[in-house]
């Protein structure tokens, strides 16, 4: 008696798939590929930590020494440049355009400062990284001017009295506008304000034929004004300001002094305290700084290398003592 093959027999035959056990894919799926399985012997671990320490410590000491060679003068002036009668209401002072905003500060040079000496303004508690603030600009308008109509992101500073604003947006509207004049003895120090912005920004992001239009003409004035006869590519104060900072405390380059300052020199700074940081509890500082092969003063990198290197050497000594006391 013959039994006809049913559907189940055909299904089992169809499910039979040939498997090539010699293929790399099969070996990979079965976790049979050769792998590196290092055995962490005490001697290897101790040697590795010692090498890390001996490499990181010199690097840390070198970078820390380079950072310490930078000479800085930092002067906070936002509180001191408010008349005594307005110390309790600084906002009303800064908003009253009829009151004089000029102020004088005296700085003493502690150590010899070799040119070029960089002048920065520092703002604290100023959140340029706020999402709405960062988006309030039009890169197309900065490059093409009135030819660009893509300015929807510039709200609420997109237009004024029915006319477009160039440059539009809150970043440009809040342009920093304090000014500084430095005098040593009876001689005014020359401040070079050229090439303070990135060359790539001047050449590629700000149009050479784009001029300010209808800027700061509204009822609410934000910050500095721009010369309508100078193209945006040459307005380097604006270009520096438009590169927004990532942290609430930041410095931006104002200019350079291209002559040395000697130790014990006295610098008189005549400044215009125009910019309003009092409404949000911000701080303003004037910074004079030299530079090293690593840039400005920043001890973090050196301290980090020294910490890692020192910790590695201490761990290697601890492991060595354990290995001597309890050998494997």
C-alpha beads as a LAMMPS data file, in Angstrom:
LAMMPS data file: protein, C-alpha beads

328 atoms
327 bonds

1 atom types
1 bond types

-500.0 500.0 xlo xhi
-500.0 500.0 ylo yhi
-500.0 500.0 zlo zhi

Masses

1 110.0

Atoms # bond

1 1 1 0.000 0.000 0.000
2 1 1 1.563 3.306 -1.101
3 1 1 1.173 6.465 0.909
4 1 1 1.147 9.662 -1.126
5 1 1 3.420 12.417 0.089
6 1 1 1.364 15.108 1.767
7 1 1 1.875 18.869 2.144
8 1 1 3.946 18.455 5.348
9 1 1 6.541 16.365 3.505
10 1 1 6.887 19.007 0.792
11 1 1 7.187 21.791 3.406
12 1 1 10.029 20.070 5.243
13 1 1 11.847 19.605 1.966
14 1 1 11.393 23.246 1.076
15 1 1 12.791 24.329 4.442
16 1 1 15.992 22.391 3.999
17 1 1 18.631 25.043 3.257
18 1 1 22.176 24.016 2.528
19 1 1 24.627 25.496 5.067
20 1 1 28.208 26.177 4.118
21 1 1 29.993 25.656 7.418
22 1 1 33.246 26.889 5.924
23 1 1 31.985 30.411 5.094
24 1 1 33.149 33.444 7.054
25 1 1 29.551 34.544 7.612
26 1 1 28.753 31.205 9.244
27 1 1 31.844 31.424 11.428
28 1 1 30.905 34.972 12.442
29 1 1 27.339 33.987 13.370
30 1 1 28.579 31.058 15.405
31 1 1 31.210 33.215 17.161
32 1 1 33.994 30.966 15.884
33 1 1 36.194 33.621 14.301
34 1 1 39.641 34.031 15.824
35 1 1 39.720 36.888 18.341
36 1 1 42.336 38.657 20.375
37 1 1 41.918 37.809 24.032
38 1 1 44.723 39.570 25.899
39 1 1 45.653 38.203 29.268
40 1 1 46.156 41.159 31.603
41 1 1 49.164 40.025 33.551
42 1 1 50.239 42.249 36.458
43 1 1 53.502 43.126 34.726
44 1 1 51.628 44.359 31.627
45 1 1 49.209 46.475 33.668
46 1 1 51.933 48.049 35.815
47 1 1 54.095 48.812 32.767
48 1 1 51.152 50.353 30.890
49 1 1 50.230 52.690 33.739
50 1 1 53.877 53.682 34.203
51 1 1 54.226 54.521 30.498
52 1 1 51.032 56.600 30.567
53 1 1 52.321 58.509 33.565
54 1 1 55.753 59.162 32.067
55 1 1 54.172 60.362 28.800
56 1 1 51.363 62.492 30.237
57 1 1 53.302 64.220 33.033
58 1 1 55.856 65.986 30.764
59 1 1 53.115 67.018 28.358
60 1 1 51.056 68.432 31.211
61 1 1 53.981 70.320 32.728
62 1 1 54.934 71.753 29.326
63 1 1 51.424 72.971 28.509
64 1 1 50.915 74.345 32.027
65 1 1 54.192 76.286 31.865
66 1 1 53.211 77.657 28.445
67 1 1 49.856 78.772 29.854
68 1 1 51.508 80.435 32.855
69 1 1 53.769 82.513 30.567
70 1 1 50.665 84.339 29.322
71 1 1 50.203 87.684 31.071
72 1 1 46.622 88.842 31.593
73 1 1 45.036 91.980 32.976
74 1 1 41.328 91.607 33.738
75 1 1 39.257 94.565 34.899
76 1 1 35.548 94.421 35.649
77 1 1 34.013 97.818 35.058
78 1 1 30.229 97.419 34.769
79 1 1 29.573 98.294 38.435
80 1 1 32.302 100.885 38.874
81 1 1 31.234 102.866 35.802
82 1 1 27.784 103.644 37.210
83 1 1 27.436 106.935 39.151
84 1 1 26.769 106.562 42.846
85 1 1 23.278 108.037 42.555
86 1 1 22.269 105.200 40.204
87 1 1 23.923 102.261 41.965
88 1 1 20.505 101.136 43.195
89 1 1 18.909 101.407 39.750
90 1 1 21.531 100.698 37.104
91 1 1 18.980 99.859 34.426
92 1 1 17.510 103.357 34.460
93 1 1 21.017 104.812 34.129
94 1 1 21.989 102.728 31.104
95 1 1 18.660 103.365 29.358
96 1 1 18.773 107.139 29.834
97 1 1 20.511 108.447 26.708
98 1 1 20.808 111.958 28.195
99 1 1 23.262 110.790 30.870
100 1 1 26.987 110.618 30.000
101 1 1 28.349 107.074 29.802
102 1 1 32.054 107.880 29.732
103 1 1 34.235 106.292 32.388
104 1 1 37.945 106.031 33.199
105 1 1 39.801 103.046 34.600
106 1 1 43.452 102.659 35.630
107 1 1 45.324 99.431 34.887
108 1 1 48.811 98.555 36.096
109 1 1 50.998 96.160 34.115
110 1 1 52.363 93.506 36.493
111 1 1 54.836 91.875 34.096
112 1 1 56.368 92.729 30.772
113 1 1 53.805 92.132 28.026
114 1 1 55.231 91.352 24.620
115 1 1 53.373 92.426 21.490
116 1 1 50.955 91.625 20.080
117 1 1 48.736 92.281 23.087
118 1 1 45.137 91.257 22.515
119 1 1 42.237 93.332 23.811
120 1 1 39.052 91.411 24.597
121 1 1 35.728 92.298 26.090
122 1 1 34.326 89.608 28.364
123 1 1 30.645 89.105 29.121
124 1 1 29.366 86.881 31.927
125 1 1 25.862 85.484 32.397
126 1 1 25.096 86.204 28.736
127 1 1 23.445 83.248 27.000
128 1 1 24.285 83.661 23.335
129 1 1 23.608 79.935 22.962
130 1 1 19.861 80.329 23.595
131 1 1 18.025 78.505 20.805
132 1 1 15.793 81.400 19.791
133 1 1 18.689 83.848 19.875
134 1 1 20.980 81.624 17.785
135 1 1 18.299 81.088 15.127
136 1 1 17.450 84.786 14.841
137 1 1 19.616 85.544 11.790
138 1 1 19.642 85.056 8.023
139 1 1 22.885 83.791 6.546
140 1 1 21.517 84.295 3.037
141 1 1 20.762 87.944 3.752
142 1 1 24.216 88.510 5.245
143 1 1 25.714 87.224 2.009
144 1 1 23.274 88.624 -0.585
145 1 1 21.592 91.555 1.168
146 1 1 18.178 92.755 0.009
147 1 1 18.212 90.217 -2.821
148 1 1 17.426 87.528 -0.269
149 1 1 13.875 87.212 1.020
150 1 1 14.616 84.295 3.336
151 1 1 14.389 86.298 6.558
152 1 1 11.567 84.553 8.407
153 1 1 13.968 83.314 11.073
154 1 1 14.885 86.912 11.991
155 1 1 11.698 87.605 13.925
156 1 1 11.127 89.869 15.808
157 1 1 13.831 91.996 14.107
158 1 1 12.945 91.159 10.503
159 1 1 11.584 94.539 9.418
160 1 1 10.901 98.007 10.750
161 1 1 8.204 100.422 9.541
162 1 1 7.457 98.048 6.674
163 1 1 11.057 98.051 5.408
164 1 1 13.497 95.139 5.707
165 1 1 16.351 95.364 8.184
166 1 1 19.880 94.486 7.075
167 1 1 21.364 92.725 8.970
168 1 1 18.230 91.285 10.521
169 1 1 17.769 89.228 13.658
170 1 1 18.411 89.494 17.378
171 1 1 22.128 88.700 17.182
172 1 1 22.935 91.721 15.017
173 1 1 20.400 93.866 16.892
174 1 1 22.214 93.210 20.205
175 1 1 25.670 94.155 18.867
176 1 1 28.142 95.044 21.638
177 1 1 28.916 98.771 21.549
178 1 1 31.239 99.674 24.426
179 1 1 34.387 101.432 23.190
180 1 1 37.878 101.685 24.688
181 1 1 40.725 104.181 24.386
182 1 1 44.051 103.312 26.045
183 1 1 46.640 105.882 27.098
184 1 1 50.122 105.226 28.482
185 1 1 51.625 108.331 30.029
186 1 1 50.818 111.092 27.578
187 1 1 50.719 108.835 24.536
188 1 1 47.613 107.205 23.149
189 1 1 48.138 103.531 22.393
190 1 1 47.231 102.573 18.847
191 1 1 44.662 99.742 18.660
192 1 1 44.693 97.720 15.457
193 1 1 41.120 96.652 14.743
194 1 1 41.780 95.017 11.385
195 1 1 41.740 91.252 10.877
196 1 1 40.075 90.549 14.214
197 1 1 37.477 88.305 12.536
198 1 1 38.038 84.957 10.851
199 1 1 39.131 85.312 7.242
200 1 1 36.668 82.605 6.183
201 1 1 33.816 84.631 7.721
202 1 1 34.878 87.856 5.994
203 1 1 35.276 86.198 2.595
204 1 1 32.458 83.649 2.565
205 1 1 29.681 84.625 4.985
206 1 1 29.361 88.409 4.694
207 1 1 28.775 90.041 1.330
208 1 1 31.232 92.589 -0.053
209 1 1 28.353 94.449 -1.716
210 1 1 25.919 94.186 1.195
211 1 1 25.417 97.383 3.212
212 1 1 23.446 97.994 6.439
213 1 1 19.901 99.135 5.715
214 1 1 17.240 100.399 8.141
215 1 1 19.345 99.078 11.038
216 1 1 18.580 100.205 14.629
217 1 1 15.933 102.656 13.364
218 1 1 13.120 101.314 15.527
219 1 1 11.802 102.578 18.832
220 1 1 13.691 99.903 20.784
221 1 1 17.447 100.124 20.278
222 1 1 19.357 96.952 21.075
223 1 1 23.070 97.635 20.850
224 1 1 25.554 99.264 18.520
225 1 1 24.856 100.916 15.174
226 1 1 26.573 100.210 11.864
227 1 1 27.986 102.585 9.261
228 1 1 25.641 102.314 6.241
229 1 1 28.538 103.206 3.894
230 1 1 30.735 100.254 4.880
231 1 1 29.923 96.743 3.535
232 1 1 29.233 93.978 6.027
233 1 1 32.431 92.161 5.031
234 1 1 34.414 95.095 6.474
235 1 1 32.343 95.496 9.645
236 1 1 34.551 93.214 11.695
237 1 1 32.951 94.099 15.028
238 1 1 29.712 92.671 13.678
239 1 1 31.407 89.581 12.223
240 1 1 33.077 88.797 15.560
241 1 1 29.795 89.295 17.423
242 1 1 27.792 87.135 15.012
243 1 1 29.935 84.091 15.812
244 1 1 27.899 83.161 18.873
245 1 1 29.504 81.731 22.003
246 1 1 28.749 78.278 23.390
247 1 1 28.955 79.234 27.065
248 1 1 27.412 82.044 29.152
249 1 1 30.871 83.482 29.922
250 1 1 32.882 84.369 26.835
251 1 1 35.449 86.745 25.394
252 1 1 35.466 88.391 22.002
253 1 1 38.379 90.106 20.336
254 1 1 38.219 93.904 20.249
255 1 1 41.649 94.704 18.802
256 1 1 45.428 94.402 19.187
257 1 1 48.168 96.575 20.643
258 1 1 51.256 96.086 18.513
259 1 1 53.861 97.421 20.919
260 1 1 55.277 96.053 24.150
261 1 1 54.066 97.125 27.570
262 1 1 56.705 97.250 30.272
263 1 1 56.346 96.132 33.859
264 1 1 54.869 98.820 36.139
265 1 1 53.439 100.756 33.196
266 1 1 50.193 102.522 34.078
267 1 1 47.445 102.369 31.448
268 1 1 44.519 104.773 31.615
269 1 1 41.423 103.408 29.890
270 1 1 38.750 105.833 28.725
271 1 1 35.666 103.804 27.901
272 1 1 32.061 104.350 26.952
273 1 1 29.782 102.219 29.093
274 1 1 26.965 101.896 26.547
275 1 1 26.005 98.236 26.604
276 1 1 23.156 97.123 28.828
277 1 1 24.006 94.043 30.870
278 1 1 22.229 95.278 33.979
279 1 1 18.775 94.072 32.889
280 1 1 19.808 90.432 33.202
281 1 1 22.545 90.597 35.846
282 1 1 25.412 90.335 33.399
283 1 1 29.008 91.438 33.930
284 1 1 31.427 93.291 31.665
285 1 1 35.194 93.015 31.798
286 1 1 38.078 94.436 29.827
287 1 1 40.911 91.955 29.213
288 1 1 44.451 92.615 28.003
289 1 1 46.336 89.426 27.247
290 1 1 49.449 88.120 25.533
291 1 1 49.559 84.683 23.914
292 1 1 51.789 81.613 23.816
293 1 1 52.274 78.811 21.290
294 1 1 49.119 77.263 22.792
295 1 1 47.061 80.456 22.517
296 1 1 45.608 82.333 25.487
297 1 1 45.804 81.419 29.134
298 1 1 44.049 78.168 29.946
299 1 1 45.377 75.896 32.698
300 1 1 42.787 73.154 32.168
301 1 1 44.702 71.152 29.550
302 1 1 47.911 71.111 31.571
303 1 1 46.128 70.248 34.820
304 1 1 44.208 67.455 33.079
305 1 1 47.396 65.872 31.679
306 1 1 49.164 66.156 35.038
307 1 1 46.172 64.643 36.861
308 1 1 45.938 61.670 34.498
309 1 1 49.711 61.137 34.494
310 1 1 49.996 61.396 38.267
311 1 1 47.034 59.059 38.809
312 1 1 48.550 56.505 36.420
313 1 1 51.875 56.480 38.287
314 1 1 50.129 56.174 41.667
315 1 1 48.016 53.270 40.387
316 1 1 51.078 51.527 38.979
317 1 1 52.807 51.801 42.389
318 1 1 49.705 50.468 44.173
319 1 1 49.432 47.521 41.763
320 1 1 53.153 46.829 42.172
321 1 1 52.844 46.690 45.954
322 1 1 49.851 44.352 45.679
323 1 1 51.765 42.163 43.230
324 1 1 54.745 41.941 45.583
325 1 1 52.563 41.186 48.606
326 1 1 50.129 38.842 46.867
327 1 1 51.887 37.428 43.790
328 1 1 49.813 35.510 41.250

Bonds

1 1 1 2
2 1 2 3
3 1 3 4
4 1 4 5
5 1 5 6
6 1 6 7
7 1 7 8
8 1 8 9
9 1 9 10
10 1 10 11
11 1 11 12
12 1 12 13
13 1 13 14
14 1 14 15
15 1 15 16
16 1 16 17
17 1 17 18
18 1 18 19
19 1 19 20
20 1 20 21
21 1 21 22
22 1 22 23
23 1 23 24
24 1 24 25
25 1 25 26
26 1 26 27
27 1 27 28
28 1 28 29
29 1 29 30
30 1 30 31
31 1 31 32
32 1 32 33
33 1 33 34
34 1 34 35
35 1 35 36
36 1 36 37
37 1 37 38
38 1 38 39
39 1 39 40
40 1 40 41
41 1 41 42
42 1 42 43
43 1 43 44
44 1 44 45
45 1 45 46
46 1 46 47
47 1 47 48
48 1 48 49
49 1 49 50
50 1 50 51
51 1 51 52
52 1 52 53
53 1 53 54
54 1 54 55
55 1 55 56
56 1 56 57
57 1 57 58
58 1 58 59
59 1 59 60
60 1 60 61
61 1 61 62
62 1 62 63
63 1 63 64
64 1 64 65
65 1 65 66
66 1 66 67
67 1 67 68
68 1 68 69
69 1 69 70
70 1 70 71
71 1 71 72
72 1 72 73
73 1 73 74
74 1 74 75
75 1 75 76
76 1 76 77
77 1 77 78
78 1 78 79
79 1 79 80
80 1 80 81
81 1 81 82
82 1 82 83
83 1 83 84
84 1 84 85
85 1 85 86
86 1 86 87
87 1 87 88
88 1 88 89
89 1 89 90
90 1 90 91
91 1 91 92
92 1 92 93
93 1 93 94
94 1 94 95
95 1 95 96
96 1 96 97
97 1 97 98
98 1 98 99
99 1 99 100
100 1 100 101
101 1 101 102
102 1 102 103
103 1 103 104
104 1 104 105
105 1 105 106
106 1 106 107
107 1 107 108
108 1 108 109
109 1 109 110
110 1 110 111
111 1 111 112
112 1 112 113
113 1 113 114
114 1 114 115
115 1 115 116
116 1 116 117
117 1 117 118
118 1 118 119
119 1 119 120
120 1 120 121
121 1 121 122
122 1 122 123
123 1 123 124
124 1 124 125
125 1 125 126
126 1 126 127
127 1 127 128
128 1 128 129
129 1 129 130
130 1 130 131
131 1 131 132
132 1 132 133
133 1 133 134
134 1 134 135
135 1 135 136
136 1 136 137
137 1 137 138
138 1 138 139
139 1 139 140
140 1 140 141
141 1 141 142
142 1 142 143
143 1 143 144
144 1 144 145
145 1 145 146
146 1 146 147
147 1 147 148
148 1 148 149
149 1 149 150
150 1 150 151
151 1 151 152
152 1 152 153
153 1 153 154
154 1 154 155
155 1 155 156
156 1 156 157
157 1 157 158
158 1 158 159
159 1 159 160
160 1 160 161
161 1 161 162
162 1 162 163
163 1 163 164
164 1 164 165
165 1 165 166
166 1 166 167
167 1 167 168
168 1 168 169
169 1 169 170
170 1 170 171
171 1 171 172
172 1 172 173
173 1 173 174
174 1 174 175
175 1 175 176
176 1 176 177
177 1 177 178
178 1 178 179
179 1 179 180
180 1 180 181
181 1 181 182
182 1 182 183
183 1 183 184
184 1 184 185
185 1 185 186
186 1 186 187
187 1 187 188
188 1 188 189
189 1 189 190
190 1 190 191
191 1 191 192
192 1 192 193
193 1 193 194
194 1 194 195
195 1 195 196
196 1 196 197
197 1 197 198
198 1 198 199
199 1 199 200
200 1 200 201
201 1 201 202
202 1 202 203
203 1 203 204
204 1 204 205
205 1 205 206
206 1 206 207
207 1 207 208
208 1 208 209
209 1 209 210
210 1 210 211
211 1 211 212
212 1 212 213
213 1 213 214
214 1 214 215
215 1 215 216
216 1 216 217
217 1 217 218
218 1 218 219
219 1 219 220
220 1 220 221
221 1 221 222
222 1 222 223
223 1 223 224
224 1 224 225
225 1 225 226
226 1 226 227
227 1 227 228
228 1 228 229
229 1 229 230
230 1 230 231
231 1 231 232
232 1 232 233
233 1 233 234
234 1 234 235
235 1 235 236
236 1 236 237
237 1 237 238
238 1 238 239
239 1 239 240
240 1 240 241
241 1 241 242
242 1 242 243
243 1 243 244
244 1 244 245
245 1 245 246
246 1 246 247
247 1 247 248
248 1 248 249
249 1 249 250
250 1 250 251
251 1 251 252
252 1 252 253
253 1 253 254
254 1 254 255
255 1 255 256
256 1 256 257
257 1 257 258
258 1 258 259
259 1 259 260
260 1 260 261
261 1 261 262
262 1 262 263
263 1 263 264
264 1 264 265
265 1 265 266
266 1 266 267
267 1 267 268
268 1 268 269
269 1 269 270
270 1 270 271
271 1 271 272
272 1 272 273
273 1 273 274
274 1 274 275
275 1 275 276
276 1 276 277
277 1 277 278
278 1 278 279
279 1 279 280
280 1 280 281
281 1 281 282
282 1 282 283
283 1 283 284
284 1 284 285
285 1 285 286
286 1 286 287
287 1 287 288
288 1 288 289
289 1 289 290
290 1 290 291
291 1 291 292
292 1 292 293
293 1 293 294
294 1 294 295
295 1 295 296
296 1 296 297
297 1 297 298
298 1 298 299
299 1 299 300
300 1 300 301
301 1 301 302
302 1 302 303
303 1 303 304
304 1 304 305
305 1 305 306
306 1 306 307
307 1 307 308
308 1 308 309
309 1 309 310
310 1 310 311
311 1 311 312
312 1 312 313
313 1 313 314
314 1 314 315
315 1 315 316
316 1 316 317
317 1 317 318
318 1 318 319
319 1 319 320
320 1 320 321
321 1 321 322
322 1 322 323
323 1 323 324
324 1 324 325
325 1 325 326
326 1 326 327
327 1 327 328
